Amino acid sequence: MRKSIILVLLAFFSFEKVDAQKQQISANDIFSQMKRVADWQWTNLETKGWKNPKKDWTSGAMYTGMMAWAKLANDETYYNKLIQVGVDNKWETGRYRLFADDYCVGQLYSQLYTIYKRPEYIQKFRALADTIVSLPHTEGLEWKNGIYTREWAWCDALFMGPPALGYLTQATGDQRYLDQSIALWWKSTAYLYDKDEHLFYRDSRYFDKKEKNGTKVFWSRGNGWVIAGLARLLSATPEKHPEREKLVKLFIGMSKKLASLQQADGSWHASLLDPESFPVKETSGTGFIAYALTWGINNGLISYKKYEPIVSKAWTALTTSVHPDGKLGFVQAQGAAPDKVGYDDTDVYGVGAFLLAGSELLPMYANHKEHVFIKEIYNETPAEIEQTITIKWADLSAKISNLKPAKLILRDVSSGLVIPSKVEYHKKVPQAISFTIKVLPGTKRIFEVSKT
């Protein structure tokens, strides 16, 4: 009897600990973690130099996260650093024109153009994209004869190439780039996707390989590349596009499968089907998967109730991999298959994945808090704006019961700072609140109204 009581108490305290840990995750905490990691990475690059060229795929993957962070940071420093990358690159892509790794950097150029509207940002990449859409793309995808320099013959390419072309369509309005990216997406999927496992092989060399436990070889970062690339492609695909429903179906299927493979520590180990052979967490794959799943929640493709515990555990796995100085550890080294990883291992693409995940988790937590009203403001222009925002009292009361003017508080979600606001009345009855804020170019600010 005594033993049973002890077990029950242990179980109670275990659940209490998990709940407490979950409560500690807040938008402000996520913002702080993202800033630490982003700042460490820039400082490390500036003091120790770039391990790979600024046009390299590793750098390109980092920029995807740095762009997501810059949008939230409310600090032009980060956009300025990214613009300088473009200047240093002369706004060119890599050496091999049709190699997806070498035009991953095009994602950065297109997204910067969308804010600043500087033609030189995309001029050279657009010329390359015009070549890509003009080619027949009739070669097979078997891993031979340098096929990867011409086609998306390996799963990583589905993060590097499709979003680059999709964002170029967003920047220019030219639908050809998005349509070609979707057509090539399906070509690669038909070849690399295992319909039984709902996962992607890295390339044709892995079709018949087995892990130590006899399972097929599916790499966590490789599938992270895919589902993150799919989320980014979908973000550029209009609701009425004829291929969107099919893309969404693939996204949902992969999400379900990947969720089922999450490990107890909240991460996805290097090998998805043989995690025991690689028993340590791996943060680049975990980051990309967490990003995609949270993006799916925020865009209504998958259930918040079902997937929130998964992405919350993943975020804990990621943040507990951050060193005190902001260095992100447990990033598997560059490669093509599952491999060992340790606390001190890091690389820039892992940071990109971390920042992408945080950029979706922050608004997810904000938008699913109870008894609060959330207001988002995005400045998509190249100039700072000062704007007075008015929120109707009826809209606030619909979200916050028994709201009284004296008990109202307005905060910046990211920083947690209180923002001065004014209650507007008509015949002593509150009608609205208003506040004035500045929003930097390309910045999204999120505000929360709640009771004190």
C-alpha positions in Angstrom: 0.0 0.0 0.0 2.8 2.4 1.0 4.6 1.7 -2.3 1.4 2.5 -4.3 1.0 5.8 -2.6 4.6 6.7 -3.3 4.2 5.9 -7.0 1.0 8.0 -7.2 2.9 10.9 -5.6 5.8 10.6 -7.9 3.4 10.6 -10.9 1.7 13.7 -9.5 4.9 15.6 -9.1 6.1 14.4 -12.5 3.0 15.9 -14.2 3.3 19.0 -12.1 6.8 19.5 -13.3 5.8 19.1 -17.0 3.0 21.6 -16.5 5.3 24.1 -14.8 7.8 23.7 -17.7 5.0 24.3 -20.2 3.9 27.4 -18.4 7.4 28.8 -18.6 7.3 29.0 -22.4 6.0 32.4 -23.3 6.3 34.7 -26.3 8.7 36.9 -24.4 10.9 33.9 -23.5 10.9 32.8 -27.2 11.9 36.3 -28.3 14.8 36.4 -25.8 16.0 32.9 -26.9 15.9 33.9 -30.5 17.9 37.1 -29.9 20.6 35.3 -27.9 21.1 32.7 -30.7 20.9 35.2 -33.5 23.4 37.6 -31.8 25.8 34.8 -31.0 25.8 33.6 -34.6 26.4 37.0 -36.1 29.1 37.8 -33.6 30.8 34.4 -34.3 30.7 35.1 -38.1 32.1 38.6 -37.7 34.9 37.6 -35.3 35.9 34.2 -36.6 34.9 34.4 -40.2 32.6 32.5 -42.5 33.3 28.7 -42.7 31.6 28.6 -46.1 30.9 31.2 -48.8 28.0 33.7 -48.2 26.3 32.2 -51.3 26.6 28.6 -49.9 23.5 26.6 -49.1 24.5 26.5 -45.4 24.5 30.3 -45.3 21.3 30.4 -47.4 19.5 28.2 -44.8 20.7 30.5 -42.0 19.3 33.5 -43.9 15.9 32.0 -43.9 15.8 32.0 -40.1 17.6 35.4 -39.9 14.9 36.9 -42.1 12.2 35.5 -39.9 14.0 36.9 -36.8 14.5 40.3 -38.4 10.7 40.5 -39.0 10.1 40.2 -35.3 13.2 41.9 -33.8 12.0 45.5 -34.2 15.7 46.4 -34.8 17.0 47.4 -38.3 20.4 46.0 -37.5 19.4 42.5 -38.6 18.0 43.6 -42.0 21.1 45.7 -42.5 23.3 42.7 -42.0 21.3 40.7 -44.5 21.4 43.5 -47.0 25.1 43.6 -46.6 25.3 39.9 -47.4 23.5 40.7 -50.7 25.9 43.5 -51.4 28.9 41.3 -50.6 27.5 38.6 -53.0 26.8 41.2 -55.7 23.3 39.8 -55.5 24.5 36.7 -57.3 23.8 33.0 -56.7 26.4 30.3 -56.5 28.8 28.8 -59.0 26.5 26.1 -60.5 23.5 28.0 -61.9 21.0 25.1 -61.9 22.2 23.6 -58.6 19.4 24.2 -56.0 22.0 24.6 -53.2 23.5 27.4 -55.1 20.3 29.4 -55.5 18.9 28.8 -52.0 20.2 32.3 -51.3 17.6 33.5 -53.8 15.1 33.2 -50.9 16.9 36.0 -49.1 17.0 38.2 -52.2 13.3 37.9 -53.0 12.2 38.4 -49.5 14.4 41.6 -49.1 13.0 42.9 -52.4 9.4 42.4 -51.2 10.2 44.9 -48.4 12.7 47.4 -50.0 11.7 47.2 -53.7 15.3 47.6 -55.0 15.5 46.0 -58.5 19.1 45.0 -58.1 18.2 42.6 -55.3 16.5 40.2 -57.7 17.8 41.1 -61.1 20.3 38.4 -61.4 18.3 35.7 -59.6 15.3 36.5 -61.8 17.5 35.9 -64.9 18.4 32.5 -63.5 14.8 31.7 -62.7 13.8 32.6 -66.3 16.3 29.9 -67.4 14.9 27.4 -65.0 11.3 27.8 -66.2 12.4 27.6 -69.9 14.1 24.2 -69.5 12.3 20.9 -70.2 13.4 19.1 -67.0 13.1 15.6 -68.6 16.1 13.9 -67.1 15.7 11.1 -64.6 16.6 11.6 -61.0 18.9 8.7 -60.4 22.0 9.8 -58.5 24.6 9.8 -61.3 26.2 12.0 -63.9 26.0 15.0 -61.6 22.2 15.1 -61.8 22.0 17.2 -58.7 23.5 20.2 -60.5 20.5 20.2 -62.9 17.5 18.7 -61.1 16.1 18.4 -57.6 17.4 14.8 -57.2 17.9 14.8 -53.5 15.4 15.7 -50.7 17.4 18.7 -49.4 16.8 20.5 -52.7 13.1 20.8 -51.7 14.0 23.3 -49.1 16.6 25.1 -51.3 14.8 25.5 -54.6 11.0 25.6 -54.4 10.7 28.4 -51.9 13.3 30.5 -53.8 11.1 30.3 -56.9 7.9 30.7 -54.9 9.1 33.9 -53.2 10.2 35.3 -56.5 6.6 35.0 -57.7 5.5 36.9 -54.6 8.1 39.6 -55.3 7.4 40.0 -59.0 3.9 38.7 -59.6 5.2 36.4 -62.3 3.3 33.1 -61.8 5.7 31.0 -63.9 8.2 30.7 -61.1 5.8 29.3 -58.6 4.1 27.0 -61.2 7.5 25.6 -62.2 8.5 25.1 -58.6 5.4 23.1 -57.9 5.8 21.0 -61.0 9.4 20.2 -60.1 8.3 19.5 -56.5 6.0 16.8 -57.7 8.7 15.3 -60.0 11.0 14.9 -57.0 8.2 13.7 -54.7 7.2 11.0 -57.2 10.8 9.7 -57.1 11.9 10.1 -53.5 8.7 9.8 -51.4 7.9 6.5 -49.8 4.1 6.3 -49.7 4.1 3.5 -47.0 6.3 5.5 -44.6 5.2 9.0 -45.6 8.8 10.0 -45.6 11.4 11.1 -48.2 14.6 9.2 -49.0 17.7 11.5 -49.2 18.4 10.3 -52.8 18.3 7.1 -54.9 21.4 5.7 -53.2 19.3 5.1 -50.1 16.5 3.2 -51.6 17.8 -0.2 -50.6 19.9 0.7 -47.6 18.9 -0.3 -44.1 19.6 0.9 -40.6 21.1 -1.3 -37.9 17.7 -2.3 -36.8 16.6 -3.3 -40.3 14.5 -0.3 -41.0 14.7 2.0 -44.1 17.1 4.9 -43.9 15.2 8.2 -43.4 17.2 11.1 -42.1 15.6 13.6 -39.7 17.3 16.7 -41.2 16.5 15.5 -44.7 12.8 15.2 -43.9 13.1 18.4 -42.0 14.3 20.1 -45.2 11.3 18.7 -47.0 8.5 19.6 -44.6 10.0 23.0 -43.9 10.4 23.6 -47.7 6.8 22.5 -48.2 5.6 24.9 -45.5 7.5 27.7 -47.3 6.2 26.7 -50.7 2.7 26.6 -49.4 3.2 30.1 -47.9 3.8 31.4 -51.4 0.9 29.3 -53.0 -2.5 31.1 -53.2 -5.5 29.5 -51.7 -7.1 29.0 -55.1 -4.1 27.5 -56.8 -5.1 24.2 -58.4 -2.2 22.3 -56.8 -2.6 23.7 -53.3 -5.0 21.0 -52.0 -2.6 18.3 -53.1 0.3 20.0 -51.4 -1.7 20.4 -48.2 -2.6 16.7 -48.2 1.1 15.8 -48.4 1.9 18.3 -45.6 -0.7 16.7 -43.3 0.5 13.2 -44.0 4.1 14.1 -43.3 3.1 16.0 -40.2 1.2 13.0 -38.8 4.1 10.6 -39.5 6.8 12.9 -38.1 4.8 13.6 -35.0 4.6 9.9 -34.3 8.4 9.7 -34.5 9.2 12.4 -31.9 11.4 11.1 -29.1 10.8 11.4 -25.4 13.3 14.2 -25.1 11.2 16.3 -27.6 13.6 16.0 -30.5 13.9 14.0 -33.6 17.1 12.0 -33.6 19.3 11.8 -36.7 17.7 8.6 -37.9 13.9 8.7 -37.8 13.3 4.9 -37.8 16.4 3.8 -35.8 16.7 6.5 -33.1 18.5 4.1 -30.8 21.5 4.0 -33.1 21.8 7.7 -32.8 20.5 8.2 -29.2 21.4 11.9 -28.9 19.0 14.7 -30.0 19.8 16.6 -33.2 18.7 20.2 -33.4 18.8 21.1 -37.1 16.2 18.4 -38.0 14.2 19.1 -34.9 14.2 22.8 -35.7 13.0 22.4 -39.2 10.3 19.9 -38.2 9.1 22.1 -35.3 9.0 25.1 -37.6 6.9 23.3 -40.2 4.4 21.8 -37.7 4.0 25.2 -35.9 3.5 26.9 -39.3 0.8 24.3 -40.0 -0.9 25.1 -36.7 -0.8 28.8 -37.3 -2.3 28.4 -40.8 -5.0 26.1 -39.8 -3.7 23.0 -41.6 -3.2 20.9 -38.5 -4.8 20.9 -35.0 -3.5 23.1 -32.3 -4.8 20.8 -29.6 -3.1 17.8 -31.1 0.2 19.3 -32.2 0.9 22.0 -29.6 2.3 19.5 -27.1 4.6 18.2 -29.8 6.0 21.6 -30.8 6.3 22.7 -27.2 8.4 19.6 -26.3 10.5 20.3 -29.4 11.1 23.9 -28.4 12.2 22.7 -25.0 14.6 20.3 -26.7 16.0 23.2 -28.8 16.4 25.7 -26.0 18.1 23.3 -23.7 20.7 22.9 -26.5 21.6 26.5 -26.4 24.9 27.3 -24.5 25.0 30.1 -22.0 26.6 32.4 -24.5 23.9 31.7 -27.2 25.7 29.1 -29.2 23.3 26.4 -30.5 24.6 22.9 -29.9 23.7 19.4 -31.1 23.7 20.4 -34.8 24.7 17.5 -36.9 27.7 18.3 -39.2 27.2 18.6 -43.0 26.4 15.3 -44.6 23.9 13.2 -46.5 22.7 10.7 -43.8 22.2 10.2 -40.1 25.4 10.7 -38.1 26.6 11.3 -34.5 26.2 14.7 -32.9 27.2 16.3 -29.6 26.6 19.3 -27.4 29.4 21.4 -28.9 28.5 20.7 -32.5 27.0 23.7 -34.3 26.5 25.1 -37.8 24.7 28.0 -39.3 21.9 26.0 -40.9 20.9 24.8 -37.4 20.6 28.4 -36.3 18.4 29.1 -39.3 16.1 26.2 -38.3 16.0 27.4 -34.6 15.0 30.9 -35.6 12.4 29.7 -38.1 10.8 27.5 -35.3 10.8 30.4 -32.9 9.3 32.8 -35.4 6.2 30.5 -35.7 6.0 29.5 -32.0 6.0 33.1 -30.8 2.7 34.1 -32.5 1.2 30.6 -31.8 1.6 31.1 -28.1 0.3 34.7 -28.3 -2.8 33.8 -30.4 -3.8 30.8 -28.2 -3.7 32.6 -24.8 -7.1 32.8 -23.1 -8.7 36.0 -22.1 -6.5 38.3 -24.2 -7.0 40.3 -27.4 -4.1 40.1 -29.9 -3.4 42.8 -32.5 -0.7 42.3 -35.1 0.7 45.2 -37.2 3.1 44.6 -40.1 5.0 47.3 -42.0 5.6 46.0 -45.5 7.1 49.2 -46.7 10.8 50.3 -46.8 10.2 53.2 -44.5 9.5 53.5 -40.8 5.8 54.3 -40.0 4.2 55.8 -37.0 0.6 54.6 -36.7 -2.3 55.2 -34.3 -4.2 51.9 -33.7 -7.8 51.9 -32.5 -9.5 48.8 -31.1 -13.2 48.7 -30.5 -14.3 48.0 -26.9 -16.8 45.5 -28.2 -14.0 43.5 -29.8 -12.0 43.5 -26.6 -15.0 42.5 -24.5 -15.7 39.6 -26.9 -12.3 38.1 -25.9 -11.9 39.4 -22.3 -14.9 39.0 -19.9 -15.8 41.8 -17.4 -13.1 44.1 -18.8 -12.9 47.4 -16.9 -10.8 50.4 -18.2 -8.9 50.6 -14.9 -7.9 47.0 -15.2 -6.8 47.1 -18.8 -3.1 46.7 -19.8 -1.5 46.7 -23.2 1.9 45.0 -23.8 4.3 44.4 -26.6 4.2 40.6 -26.8 7.8 40.1 -27.8 9.4 42.4 -25.2 6.8 42.2 -22.5 6.9 46.0 -22.2 3.8 47.9 -21.3 2.6 50.3 -24.0 0.7 53.5 -23.1 -2.9 53.5 -24.3 -5.9 55.7 -24.1 -9.5 54.7 -23.4 -12.1 56.6 -25.5 -15.5 57.2 -24.1 -19.0 58.2 -25.2 -21.3 59.3 -22.4 -18.9 57.7 -19.9 -19.2 54.4 -21.7 -15.9 53.0 -23.1 -15.9 52.8 -26.8 -12.4 51.9 -27.8 -8.7 52.1 -26.9 -6.1 53.7 -29.0 -2.3 53.7 -28.9 0.5 55.1 -31.2 3.5 53.0 -32.1 6.4 53.1 -34.5 7.0 50.1 -36.8 10.3 49.7 -38.6 10.5 48.5 -42.3 9.6 44.8 -42.7 8.7 44.5 -39.0 5.7 42.7 -37.5 4.7 43.8 -34.0 2.3 41.9 -31.9 0.4 43.5 -29.0 -1.7 42.0 -26.3 -4.6 43.5 -24.4 -5.5 41.8 -21.1 -6.5 42.5 -17.5 -3.9 43.5 -15.0 
